Amino acid sequence: MTDPISSPQDPKLDALCDTLRAMGPKLDRTGQWPQAQLELLGTHGVYRWFLPAQQGGLGWSSPQTLLGLFKLSAACLTTTFILTQRVGACRRIAASPNQALHQKILPALLGPEYFVTVGISQLTTSRQHLSKPAMAATRVSGGYQLSGVCPWVTGGAFAKYIVVGAVLPNAQQLLALVPTDQPGVEPADPMALTALGATHTGAVHLKAVFVPEDHVLEGPKSSVTGAGAGGLGTSALALGLACAAIDHVKDHAQRGQSSLTPLGQTLTQRLQTQLERMQALAAQDHTADQRAALRVAANTLCTDATTAAMLAARGAGFMAGRDPGRWCRESLFFLVWSAPPEVTQAHIEALGSREASKP
């Protein structure tokens, strides 16, 4: 274990990002689970950024963690997205009123040894049209029995635990910590995705899995999902990917494509504006509408910046294995990942409002 990264300005974070950046392209080619990258995050104390000192964390503020995520995403979106799923699980464990459970579990999750992930999209954005819940919970002696599917789980086959959301017959919800070595926990093969295949995201099926009372993190109650999908961290990752693409544009401008200079400057100004906006929201109470507006702006900048990187690279950027093509595919992810309806609708309206080109 090295000395943990102490702040977003710590040179050790920049060095870690350089290492992740060099390792990143191979992930897109091979689809291999980034075990080495995740171990690097653990040995550098990244997993401790997000929890208070009394729970073994480093107690970084929300603006600090968002800036850290931004820098990591600019280096490797795949690794950083996996990190967000781990963080989501750990935060839910840490926030649970089941203190005995999180005191037992959390210490082992702050280092590189174990991976934990989250399977709650069926309560927030996925399969909401079904008449029956995708993951059902039934009260049994000593706890609950869970049956169904978590349709979107990152790294389920590599996780020691999955934080699972389920719905009872009376429509109340609960969150449970499910060890993956239990009988009936069956991760499916990962989905073939347009990008980020190395995240090994796919369904996890639970077949009559028993969850003892002392593994319930929250509930049963009307809702266990909090503020819902689309937090500031999602925008931080989109802005990080935009930053990588903008740097590519500026590099081409400096190497002779002077016509790109104004575009690079404009994109840089837009990025700085959205970073300042994100940091301001993180430092104060803010509304869901403000989060959604930032998300739309970050998504749009990400799409514009990655398109600009492709234009700068020209035909070479369209070749398999080149960064601009990968970045363009990755930018599409932000249109579907934890996208609240209001964000999707804003993008649809923006596309529909563009005037048709005159002949």
C-alpha positions as MATLAB code, in Angstrom:
seq = 'MTDPISSPQDPKLDALCDTLRAMGPKLDRTGQWPQAQLELLGTHGVYRWFLPAQQGGLGWSSPQTLLGLFKLSAACLTTTFILTQRVGACRRIAASPNQALHQKILPALLGPEYFVTVGISQLTTSRQHLSKPAMAATRVSGGYQLSGVCPWVTGGAFAKYIVVGAVLPNAQQLLALVPTDQPGVEPADPMALTALGATHTGAVHLKAVFVPEDHVLEGPKSSVTGAGAGGLGTSALALGLACAAIDHVKDHAQRGQSSLTPLGQTLTQRLQTQLERMQALAAQDHTADQRAALRVAANTLCTDATTAAMLAARGAGFMAGRDPGRWCRESLFFLVWSAPPEVTQAHIEALGSREASKP';
ca = [
       0.000    0.000    0.000;
       1.452    3.353   -1.061;
       0.701    6.608    0.742;
      -2.871    7.493   -0.238;
      -3.548   10.332   -2.645;
      -4.223   13.252   -0.349;
      -6.180   15.603   -2.623;
      -7.184   16.107   -6.266;
      -4.066   18.290   -6.635;
      -1.702   15.586   -5.330;
       0.975   14.769   -7.976;
       0.417   11.093   -7.141;
      -3.034   11.375   -8.729;
      -1.522   12.749  -11.927;
       0.990    9.888  -11.976;
      -1.795    7.340  -11.441;
      -3.766    8.901  -14.292;
      -0.750    8.669  -16.597;
      -0.503    4.947  -15.819;
      -4.214    4.359  -16.379;
      -4.118    6.325  -19.636;
      -1.353    4.110  -20.995;
      -3.227    0.938  -20.004;
      -6.642    2.028  -21.265;
      -6.601    1.297  -25.015;
      -5.891   -2.402  -24.433;
      -9.139   -2.734  -22.487;
     -11.182   -1.718  -25.515;
      -9.368   -4.233  -27.718;
      -9.493   -7.222  -25.380;
     -12.525   -6.616  -23.164;
     -10.482   -7.967  -20.273;
     -11.632   -7.108  -16.752;
      -9.241   -4.340  -15.528;
      -8.059   -6.120  -12.399;
      -4.642   -4.454  -12.457;
      -6.170   -0.991  -12.772;
      -8.608   -1.601   -9.913;
      -5.785   -2.841   -7.707;
      -3.902    0.381   -8.468;
      -6.906    2.393   -7.281;
      -6.963    0.388   -4.077;
      -3.248    0.699   -3.344;
      -3.428    4.473   -3.924;
      -6.302    4.876   -1.466;
      -8.875    5.924   -4.065;
     -11.586    3.766   -2.505;
     -11.162    5.718    0.720;
     -11.907    9.111   -0.863;
     -15.636    8.618   -0.579;
     -16.114    7.695    3.076;
     -15.646    9.740    6.281;
     -12.644    9.218    8.526;
     -14.728    7.513   11.226;
     -15.504    4.749    8.712;
     -11.915    4.356    7.557;
     -12.125    6.794    4.682;
     -10.227    9.952    3.847;
     -13.259   12.207    4.147;
     -12.884   14.048    0.856;
     -15.544   16.684    0.250;
     -18.023   16.310   -2.596;
     -16.178   18.886   -4.779;
     -12.925   17.002   -4.171;
     -14.331   13.591   -5.082;
     -15.922   14.978   -8.237;
     -12.647   16.533   -9.339;
     -10.916   13.224   -8.619;
     -13.474   11.356  -10.718;
     -13.080   13.924  -13.500;
      -9.322   13.361  -13.654;
      -9.619    9.577  -13.530;
     -12.266    9.567  -16.255;
     -10.064   11.661  -18.533;
      -7.452    8.918  -18.150;
      -9.668    5.789  -18.378;
     -13.447    5.884  -18.491;
     -13.765    2.101  -18.162;
     -11.877    1.933  -14.864;
     -13.612    5.029  -13.514;
     -17.086    3.784  -14.361;
     -16.371    0.534  -12.516;
     -15.161    2.661   -9.603;
     -18.508    4.484   -9.485;
     -20.364    1.197   -9.143;
     -18.106    0.121   -6.306;
     -18.505    3.511   -4.637;
     -22.287    3.327   -5.018;
     -22.336   -0.012   -3.229;
     -19.958    1.093   -0.470;
     -21.875    4.283    0.186;
     -25.117    2.363    0.562;
     -23.456   -0.067    2.944;
     -21.951    2.821    4.934;
     -25.277    4.687    5.112;
     -27.214    1.662    6.280;
     -28.767    1.790    9.744;
     -27.486   -1.793   10.035;
     -24.330   -0.672   11.819;
     -23.212   -4.165   12.770;
     -23.116   -5.173    9.112;
     -21.220   -2.191    7.764;
     -18.748   -2.285   10.645;
     -18.056   -5.892    9.705;
     -17.950   -5.457    5.922;
     -16.577   -1.988    5.131;
     -12.966   -2.344    6.339;
     -12.312   -5.165    3.866;
     -13.749   -3.073    1.011;
     -11.439   -0.078    1.429;
      -8.420   -1.861   -0.048;
      -7.789   -3.700   -3.324;
      -8.646   -7.217   -2.157;
     -12.406   -7.364   -2.794;
     -14.776   -5.930   -5.362;
     -18.351   -5.003   -4.507;
     -20.959   -3.737   -6.938;
     -24.553   -2.602   -7.093;
     -27.677   -4.028   -8.734;
     -30.537   -1.579   -8.271;
     -31.336   -0.274  -11.762;
     -34.527   -2.348  -11.661;
     -35.747    0.083   -8.992;
     -34.741    3.262  -10.824;
     -34.435    3.279  -14.620;
     -34.675   -0.288  -15.954;
     -37.725   -2.484  -16.596;
     -40.144   -0.050  -14.987;
     -42.785   -0.986  -17.570;
     -43.186   -4.538  -16.279;
     -46.316   -5.461  -14.332;
     -44.238   -7.561  -11.926;
     -41.004   -6.397  -10.284;
     -37.819   -7.634  -11.929;
     -36.462   -8.578   -8.488;
     -39.040   -9.798   -5.988;
     -38.592  -10.263   -2.252;
     -40.693  -12.538   -0.083;
     -40.698  -12.545    3.717;
     -39.562  -15.898    5.112;
     -38.457  -17.106    8.506;
     -35.312  -15.263    9.539;
     -35.156  -12.942    6.562;
     -36.176  -12.706    2.902;
     -36.047  -14.773   -0.240;
     -35.025  -12.943   -3.428;
     -35.917  -14.135   -6.919;
     -35.583  -12.361  -10.248;
     -32.985  -10.447  -12.180;
     -30.776   -7.402  -11.733;
     -30.554   -6.445  -15.425;
     -27.532   -4.130  -15.257;
     -24.734   -5.141  -12.910;
     -21.114   -4.208  -13.498;
     -18.568   -6.901  -12.739;
     -21.026   -9.253  -11.098;
     -18.840  -12.274  -11.815;
     -15.894  -10.607  -10.034;
     -17.774   -9.280   -7.009;
     -17.678  -10.661   -3.497;
     -20.965   -8.883   -2.707;
     -23.766   -7.236   -4.674;
     -26.070   -4.604   -3.181;
     -29.441   -5.706   -4.554;
     -32.727   -3.834   -4.638;
     -35.972   -5.828   -4.466;
     -39.718   -5.251   -4.156;
     -42.113   -6.965   -1.737;
     -45.681   -7.961   -2.626;
     -46.983   -4.835   -0.852;
     -44.772   -2.693   -3.175;
     -42.325   -1.772   -0.428;
     -38.643   -1.933   -1.318;
     -35.541   -3.202    0.432;
     -31.806   -3.193   -0.135;
     -29.841   -6.309    0.722;
     -26.178   -7.272    0.712;
     -25.932  -10.534   -1.204;
     -22.726  -12.612   -1.102;
     -22.080  -13.958   -4.594;
     -20.939  -17.376   -3.372;
     -24.464  -18.249   -2.248;
     -26.416  -20.916   -4.148;
     -28.783  -19.313   -6.635;
     -26.638  -16.273   -7.460;
     -25.976  -16.635  -11.183;
     -24.210  -13.886  -13.158;
     -25.030  -14.072  -16.868;
     -22.441  -13.568  -19.563;
     -21.648   -9.864  -19.971;
     -23.555   -7.956  -22.615;
     -21.928   -7.091  -25.928;
     -21.836   -3.306  -25.573;
     -20.989   -0.583  -28.086;
     -18.260    0.578  -25.687;
     -16.989   -0.180  -22.189;
     -17.151   -3.929  -22.756;
     -14.356   -4.441  -20.225;
     -16.757   -3.373  -17.459;
     -18.356   -6.821  -17.839;
     -21.801   -5.354  -17.340;
     -24.687   -7.781  -17.570;
     -27.568   -9.401  -15.765;
     -27.336  -11.246  -12.466;
     -30.092  -13.759  -11.740;
     -31.133  -14.645   -8.215;
     -33.023  -17.902   -7.819;
     -34.650  -18.251   -4.402;
     -31.634  -16.690   -2.665;
     -32.001  -16.430    1.093;
     -31.029  -13.097    2.654;
     -30.881  -13.196    6.472;
     -32.306  -10.274    8.395;
     -28.813   -9.116    9.358;
     -27.901   -8.646    5.652;
     -30.701   -6.148    5.000;
     -29.188   -2.709    4.467;
     -32.382   -0.680    4.276;
     -36.130   -1.180    4.332;
     -38.633   -2.454    3.805;
     -40.062    0.971    3.046;
     -41.688    2.853    0.190;
     -38.398    3.726   -1.514;
     -34.745    2.871   -0.870;
     -33.219    4.587   -3.906;
     -32.772    8.093   -2.505;
     -32.456   10.919   -5.020;
     -32.552    8.504   -7.952;
     -30.419    8.259  -11.048;
     -28.188   10.844  -12.592;
     -26.033   12.318   -9.818;
     -23.217   14.809  -10.231;
     -20.683   11.991  -10.519;
     -22.153   10.997  -13.884;
     -21.521   14.503  -15.187;
     -17.987   14.421  -13.781;
     -17.222   11.348  -15.894;
     -18.722   12.886  -19.027;
     -16.625   16.008  -18.527;
     -13.538   13.853  -17.994;
     -14.034   12.103  -21.330;
     -14.629   15.490  -22.953;
     -11.346   16.717  -21.481;
      -9.390   13.828  -23.040;
     -10.918   14.580  -26.435;
     -10.315   18.337  -26.125;
      -6.650   17.740  -25.309;
      -6.436   15.680  -28.498;
      -7.882   18.553  -30.539;
      -5.473   21.053  -29.009;
      -2.534   18.722  -29.616;
      -3.387   18.536  -33.307;
      -3.724   22.327  -33.411;
      -0.245   22.731  -31.935;
       1.196   20.241  -34.422;
       0.197   22.192  -37.462;
      -3.585   22.124  -37.843;
      -3.966   25.786  -36.907;
      -7.568   25.838  -38.133;
      -8.415   23.794  -35.031;
      -7.121   26.430  -32.622;
     -10.395   28.404  -32.249;
     -12.348   25.176  -31.788;
      -9.946   23.975  -29.107;
     -10.235   27.288  -27.290;
     -14.041   27.270  -27.435;
     -14.277   23.700  -26.170;
     -11.817   24.473  -23.368;
     -13.909   27.446  -22.271;
     -17.059   25.338  -22.284;
     -15.325   22.662  -20.232;
     -14.126   25.162  -17.656;
     -17.604   26.652  -17.369;
     -19.207   23.272  -16.707;
     -16.501   22.239  -14.236;
     -17.084   25.430  -12.254;
     -20.833   24.843  -12.425;
     -20.406   21.271  -11.168;
     -18.161   22.343   -8.302;
     -20.597   25.072   -7.286;
     -23.514   22.628   -7.175;
     -21.450   20.128   -5.189;
     -20.624   22.737   -2.559;
     -24.247   23.613   -1.789;
     -27.760   22.235   -1.656;
     -29.078   21.864   -5.172;
     -32.161   20.586   -6.945;
     -32.799   17.673   -9.272;
     -33.477   20.191  -12.044;
     -30.028   21.731  -11.556;
     -28.405   18.292  -11.693;
     -30.328   17.454  -14.853;
     -29.336   20.731  -16.530;
     -25.681   20.074  -15.771;
     -26.016   16.522  -17.064;
     -27.463   17.732  -20.374;
     -24.676   20.304  -20.764;
     -21.977   17.743  -19.883;
     -23.405   15.166  -22.288;
     -23.608   17.702  -25.093;
     -20.046   18.889  -24.520;
     -18.832   15.278  -24.405;
     -20.487   14.497  -27.748;
     -19.167   17.699  -29.329;
     -15.628   17.187  -28.010;
     -15.338   13.581  -29.127;
     -16.692   14.505  -32.554;
     -14.082   17.266  -32.720;
     -11.364   14.754  -31.860;
     -12.499   12.583  -34.768;
     -12.446   15.582  -37.107;
      -8.954   16.440  -35.938;
      -7.682   12.892  -36.450;
      -9.481   12.495  -39.777;
      -9.348    9.040  -41.312;
      -6.793    7.796  -38.818;
      -9.254    8.383  -36.012;
     -11.748    6.028  -37.652;
      -9.337    3.122  -37.584;
      -9.930    0.406  -35.009;
      -7.814    0.857  -31.903;
      -7.490    4.638  -32.200;
      -8.599    6.879  -29.363;
     -11.024    9.179  -31.256;
     -13.195    6.304  -32.445;
     -13.282    4.803  -28.962;
     -14.098    8.166  -27.408;
     -16.997    8.700  -29.837;
     -18.457    5.327  -28.877;
     -17.924    5.992  -25.183;
     -19.659    9.367  -25.408;
     -22.890    7.601  -26.413;
     -22.866    5.817  -23.077;
     -23.839    9.009  -21.288;
     -27.079    9.187  -23.281;
     -28.271    5.954  -21.635;
     -26.413    5.500  -18.323;
     -28.658    6.454  -15.404;
     -30.385    8.999  -17.605;
     -33.461   10.468  -15.893;
     -36.428   11.009  -18.240;
     -35.984   14.769  -18.129;
     -32.400   14.454  -19.414;
     -33.449   12.176  -22.276;
     -36.316   14.490  -23.158;
     -34.035   17.541  -23.169;
     -31.726   15.850  -25.664;
     -34.658   14.812  -27.850;
     -36.020   18.353  -27.873;
     -32.603   19.806  -28.676;
     -32.210   17.472  -31.636;
     -35.742   18.175  -32.815;
     -35.272   21.934  -32.645;
     -32.360   22.027  -35.071;
     -33.319   23.590  -38.336;
     -33.130   21.438  -41.437;
     -30.228   22.355  -43.678;
     -31.259   24.474  -46.639;
     -30.512   23.034  -50.060;
];
